[in-house]
Amino acid sequence: MRAWIEETIRYDGNFSLLQEFQNWEPPKFPVTGHKLIEMKIPAGKAMTQVLNHLRDLWIASDFTMTEDELVAHIPEAIELYKIKLK
């Protein structure tokens, strides 16, 4: 995908944008399933619901929320989706 985007930018002739894109790293979602397992969230549907909830918050924050900030929202996801902990 990156190669296609780079080629598209080259075709447009915007070399400063090309340089900027080549130096850009996409943000990495800071919460993993391992973290949720540590917090006794069951694997499967419940874990998916919690991760999706946290990801939505992360996107709404313009990808700036940290792992600690997101983890603080796990209790609201547990309540929202009525998840039974292990």
C-alpha positions as a Markdown table, in Angstrom:
| # | Residue | x | y | z |
|---|---|---|---|---|
| 1 | Met | 0.0 | 0.0 | 0.0 |
| 2 | Arg | 2.8 | 2.4 | 0.9 |
| 3 | Ala | 4.5 | 1.8 | -2.5 |
| 4 | Trp | 1.2 | 2.6 | -4.3 |
| 5 | Ile | 0.7 | 5.8 | -2.3 |
| 6 | Glu | 4.3 | 6.9 | -3.0 |
| 7 | Glu | 3.9 | 6.2 | -6.7 |
| 8 | Thr | 0.7 | 8.3 | -6.7 |
| 9 | Ile | 2.4 | 11.2 | -5.0 |
| 10 | Arg | 5.4 | 10.9 | -7.4 |
| 11 | Tyr | 3.0 | 11.0 | -10.3 |
| 12 | Asp | 1.4 | 14.2 | -8.9 |
| 13 | Gly | 4.9 | 15.7 | -8.7 |
| 14 | Asn | 4.6 | 16.8 | -5.0 |
| 15 | Phe | 8.1 | 15.7 | -3.9 |
| 16 | Ser | 7.9 | 17.6 | -0.6 |
| 17 | Leu | 4.8 | 15.6 | 0.3 |
| 18 | Leu | 6.5 | 12.4 | -0.9 |
| 19 | Gln | 9.4 | 13.1 | 1.5 |
| 20 | Glu | 7.0 | 13.8 | 4.3 |
| 21 | Phe | 5.1 | 10.6 | 3.7 |
| 22 | Gln | 8.3 | 8.5 | 3.5 |
| 23 | Asn | 9.3 | 9.8 | 6.9 |
| 24 | Trp | 5.8 | 9.3 | 8.4 |
| 25 | Glu | 5.1 | 6.3 | 10.7 |
| 26 | Pro | 1.5 | 5.4 | 11.3 |
| 27 | Pro | 0.5 | 5.5 | 14.9 |
| 28 | Lys | 0.5 | 2.2 | 16.7 |
| 29 | Phe | -2.5 | 1.3 | 18.9 |
| 30 | Pro | -1.1 | 1.1 | 22.4 |
| 31 | Val | -3.3 | -1.6 | 24.0 |
| 32 | Thr | -2.9 | -5.3 | 23.2 |
| 33 | Gly | -4.9 | -8.4 | 23.9 |
| 34 | His | -2.1 | -9.3 | 26.4 |
| 35 | Lys | -3.0 | -6.3 | 28.5 |
| 36 | Leu | -6.7 | -7.2 | 28.5 |
| 37 | Ile | -5.8 | -10.8 | 29.5 |
| 38 | Glu | -3.9 | -9.4 | 32.4 |
| 39 | Met | -7.0 | -7.5 | 33.4 |
| 40 | Lys | -9.1 | -10.8 | 33.2 |
| 41 | Ile | -11.1 | -9.8 | 30.1 |
| 42 | Pro | -12.2 | -13.1 | 28.5 |
| 43 | Ala | -10.9 | -13.9 | 25.0 |
| 44 | Gly | -13.3 | -13.8 | 22.1 |
| 45 | Lys | -16.3 | -11.5 | 21.7 |
| 46 | Ala | -15.7 | -9.7 | 25.1 |
| 47 | Met | -12.1 | -8.9 | 24.2 |
| 48 | Thr | -13.1 | -7.7 | 20.8 |
| 49 | Gln | -15.8 | -5.4 | 22.2 |
| 50 | Val | -13.3 | -3.9 | 24.7 |
| 51 | Leu | -10.6 | -3.4 | 22.1 |
| 52 | Asn | -13.0 | -1.8 | 19.7 |
| 53 | His | -14.3 | 0.5 | 22.4 |
| 54 | Leu | -10.8 | 1.6 | 23.2 |
| 55 | Arg | -9.8 | 1.9 | 19.6 |
| 56 | Asp | -12.8 | 4.2 | 19.0 |
| 57 | Leu | -11.7 | 6.4 | 21.9 |
| 58 | Trp | -8.1 | 6.4 | 20.6 |
| 59 | Ile | -9.3 | 7.5 | 17.1 |
| 60 | Ala | -11.5 | 10.2 | 18.6 |
| 61 | Ser | -8.4 | 11.5 | 20.5 |
| 62 | Asp | -6.6 | 11.8 | 17.2 |
| 63 | Phe | -4.4 | 8.9 | 18.1 |
| 64 | Thr | -3.0 | 10.6 | 21.1 |
| 65 | Met | -4.3 | 8.6 | 24.1 |
| 66 | Thr | -1.7 | 6.6 | 25.9 |
| 67 | Glu | -2.0 | 3.0 | 27.0 |
| 68 | Asp | -2.7 | 4.2 | 30.6 |
| 69 | Glu | -5.3 | 6.6 | 29.5 |
| 70 | Leu | -7.1 | 3.9 | 27.4 |
| 71 | Val | -6.8 | 1.3 | 30.2 |
| 72 | Ala | -8.6 | 3.7 | 32.5 |
| 73 | His | -11.7 | 3.3 | 30.2 |
| 74 | Ile | -11.8 | -0.5 | 30.4 |
| 75 | Pro | -14.3 | -0.4 | 33.3 |
| 76 | Glu | -16.8 | 1.6 | 31.3 |
| 77 | Ala | -16.5 | -0.9 | 28.4 |
| 78 | Ile | -17.0 | -3.8 | 30.9 |
| 79 | Glu | -20.2 | -2.1 | 32.1 |
| 80 | Leu | -21.4 | -1.1 | 28.6 |
| 81 | Tyr | -21.1 | -4.6 | 27.2 |
| 82 | Lys | -22.0 | -6.4 | 30.5 |
| 83 | Ile | -18.8 | -8.4 | 30.4 |
| 84 | Lys | -18.3 | -11.1 | 33.1 |
| 85 | Leu | -14.6 | -11.2 | 34.2 |
| 86 | Lys | -12.7 | -14.4 | 34.6 |
